[in-house]
Amino acid sequence: MNLEKLKDTHYIRCMELLAELIDLDADAKERIHKCFQSMGIKNFFLHLESLDLSSETTEKLKSIKSIIEVFDKEGGRA
């Protein structure tokens, strides 16, 4: 499996997990997947405000971003 295909597989898994966590519709899932492909996951979370998603979805994603930041700062220990 080449690197691009592997990255896309991970992007799809991540997008599907987000969809389950915050109940995303098909349109939001597609937009998030395209953002992952174009800017990567880290940049996606850095630029949530500028993405064309509903305010409700953006707020939910900000909450997930905050949780990720807590675990990142603590080295994975809560």
C-alpha distance (Angstrom), angle and dihedral (degrees) to the residues before:
residue distance angle dihedral
M1 . . .
N2 3.80 . .
L3 3.80 122.9 .
E4 3.82 96.3 -106.2
K5 3.79 92.7 51.7
L6 3.81 90.7 47.3
K7 3.82 91.1 50.4
D8 3.79 91.1 49.3
T9 3.81 90.5 49.9
H10 3.81 88.8 54.7
Y11 3.81 91.5 46.2
I12 3.80 90.4 53.3
R13 3.81 91.8 48.8
C14 3.79 91.4 49.4
M15 3.80 92.6 47.0
E16 3.81 91.5 49.2
L17 3.81 90.7 50.3
L18 3.81 90.6 51.0
A19 3.80 89.1 47.9
E20 3.80 90.5 55.6
L21 3.80 94.1 44.7
I22 3.78 97.7 49.7
D23 3.80 103.2 19.9
L24 3.81 100.1 -114.2
D25 3.78 121.8 -167.6
A26 3.81 121.7 -129.3
D27 3.81 93.4 -97.0
A28 3.82 93.5 52.8
K29 3.81 90.6 46.3
E30 3.81 90.8 53.2
R31 3.81 92.6 47.4
I32 3.80 92.5 48.6
H33 3.80 91.9 48.2
K34 3.82 90.9 51.2
C35 3.81 90.2 48.9
F36 3.80 91.0 50.5
Q37 3.80 89.4 51.4
S38 3.79 94.8 48.3
M39 3.81 101.5 39.1
G40 3.79 108.7 11.4
I41 3.79 127.9 -117.3
K42 3.80 97.9 -79.1
N43 3.82 93.1 52.3
F44 3.80 90.0 44.0
F45 3.79 90.0 61.8
L46 3.81 92.0 42.5
H47 3.81 91.8 55.6
L48 3.81 102.6 38.1
E49 3.80 92.6 128.4
S50 3.79 93.0 59.8
L51 3.80 96.5 49.9
D52 3.78 122.4 101.8
L53 3.82 97.4 -116.0
S54 3.79 130.8 124.2
S55 3.79 116.3 -87.4
E56 3.81 89.9 -116.6
T57 3.81 92.0 54.1
T58 3.81 91.5 45.0
E59 3.81 91.3 52.6
K60 3.81 91.6 49.3
L61 3.81 90.6 49.2
K62 3.82 90.3 49.6
S63 3.81 88.2 55.8
I64 3.79 90.6 51.9
K65 3.80 89.6 47.5
S66 3.81 89.8 53.8
I67 3.80 91.2 51.9
I68 3.81 91.0 49.5
E69 3.81 90.3 50.3
V70 3.82 91.9 52.5
F71 3.79 91.7 52.6
D72 3.80 91.9 43.1
K73 3.82 92.8 53.7
E74 3.79 92.5 46.8
G75 3.75 94.9 48.2
G76 3.78 92.7 -112.0
R77 3.80 96.0 -50.1
A78 3.78 119.0 117.3
